[in-house]
Amino acid sequence: MLSHSLDRGVLVITVHQDPGIGGRATLLTKISDLVQACRPAPVVVLLDERAAQSAVVSVLLRVHRLCSRLGTVMSVATHSAPTRRALEAHADTAGTRLVVHARADTAVAAAFAAAA
């Protein structure tokens, strides 16, 4: 369902597939645990084509709220324009801004620069 790595001090989480409605809680728990274990590292979530679905968008919006509470910078990268628009339209604006990119390399480079 997902994989993760550290790239220049940035936690990079790749979601490979949509967990469906029933798998949202599991995905949320896995990503939240990684974010908390690696904090204060910035977080970049990369969405593969098969993962850019509404269930994943819902999870990422919840993870963004967690990152805001922790003061952690979070970015998302996806090729899907509808998914990018949904994330930007529904992101919590009370805390740290959710940055949404079309390219993974841009997202990681921007997160690295923000952390420096």
C-alpha positions in Angstrom: 0.0 0.0 0.0 2.8 2.4 0.8 6.6 2.8 1.2 8.8 5.4 2.7 12.3 6.7 2.8 14.4 9.6 4.0 15.8 11.9 1.3 18.1 14.6 2.6 16.2 14.8 5.9 12.8 14.8 4.2 10.4 11.9 5.0 9.1 10.7 1.6 6.0 8.5 1.7 4.8 6.9 -1.5 1.2 5.7 -1.6 1.0 3.0 -4.3 -2.7 2.2 -4.4 -6.0 3.3 -3.2 -6.9 1.5 0.0 -10.6 2.0 -0.6 -13.1 3.2 2.0 -12.4 0.2 4.3 -8.6 0.8 4.2 -8.6 4.5 5.1 -8.1 4.0 8.8 -5.1 1.7 8.3 -3.5 4.1 5.8 -4.1 7.0 8.1 -2.5 5.1 11.0 0.5 4.1 9.0 1.2 7.6 7.7 0.5 9.2 11.1 3.0 6.9 12.8 5.7 7.6 10.2 5.1 11.4 10.6 5.3 11.3 14.4 8.4 9.0 14.3 10.3 11.2 11.9 9.3 14.6 13.2 10.4 17.3 12.9 11.4 16.2 9.3 9.3 17.7 6.6 6.9 15.3 4.9 6.3 14.7 1.2 3.6 12.3 0.2 3.8 11.0 -3.4 0.7 9.5 -5.0 1.0 6.9 -7.7 -1.6 7.0 -10.4 -3.6 4.2 -8.8 -3.6 6.0 -5.4 -5.0 9.4 -6.6 -8.6 8.6 -5.4 -11.0 10.2 -3.0 -10.2 7.8 -0.1 -6.5 8.8 -0.2 -7.4 12.5 -0.5 -9.5 12.1 2.7 -6.6 10.5 4.5 -4.1 13.1 3.4 -6.3 16.0 4.6 -6.4 14.3 8.0 -2.6 13.9 7.9 -2.2 17.5 7.0 -4.2 18.5 10.1 -1.9 16.3 12.2 1.2 18.0 10.6 -0.3 21.4 11.3 -0.7 20.5 15.0 2.9 19.3 15.1 4.3 22.3 13.2 5.5 19.9 10.4 5.7 21.1 6.8 3.7 18.7 4.5 3.6 18.5 0.7 1.9 16.2 -1.7 2.9 15.4 -5.3 0.5 13.8 -7.8 0.2 13.9 -11.6 -3.6 14.0 -11.2 -4.9 17.6 -11.6 -8.3 16.7 -10.1 -6.6 15.3 -7.0 -4.4 18.4 -6.7 -7.4 20.7 -6.9 -9.3 18.6 -4.3 -6.4 18.8 -1.9 -6.0 22.5 -2.4 -9.7 23.2 -2.1 -10.2 21.2 1.2 -6.9 21.7 3.0 -7.1 23.2 6.5 -5.9 26.8 6.3 -5.6 27.3 10.1 -2.1 25.8 10.4 0.8 25.2 8.1 -0.1 25.4 4.4 -0.5 22.2 2.4 1.7 22.5 -0.7 0.6 20.5 -3.7 3.0 19.7 -6.6 2.6 18.0 -9.9 6.1 16.5 -9.8 7.8 14.5 -7.1 11.3 15.9 -7.5 10.0 19.4 -7.2 8.1 18.5 -4.0 11.2 16.9 -2.3 13.5 19.8 -3.4 11.0 22.4 -2.0 10.6 20.5 1.3 14.4 20.2 1.6 14.9 23.9 1.0 12.1 24.7 3.5 13.9 22.6 6.2 17.3 24.1 5.6 
